[in-house]
Amino acid sequence: MKTLKDVKIGKTAKVVKLRGEGALKRRIMDMGITKGVEIYVRKVAPLGDPIEIMVRGYELSLRKEDAELIDVED
């Protein structure tokens, strides 16, 4: 399964599943990242962390380790 970390800059992906437990999963969901939502990858920091995305009309930065918990499809 492909994760959000694997999505290239300028591409859009649809969330299939959120992995993780308890507070971490809740925090990701509170940011608006839920099953079925589309995420556009705007840019990635020079060292690869964090990743800047657009979700539900606003910009959001995610750490790579959090992006690995979000399974997506093209």
ABEGO torsion letter per residue (X at the ends): XBBAAABBBGBBBBBABBBEBEAAAAAAAAAGBBBGBBBBBABBBAAGOBBBBBBGGBBBBBBAAAAAABBBBX
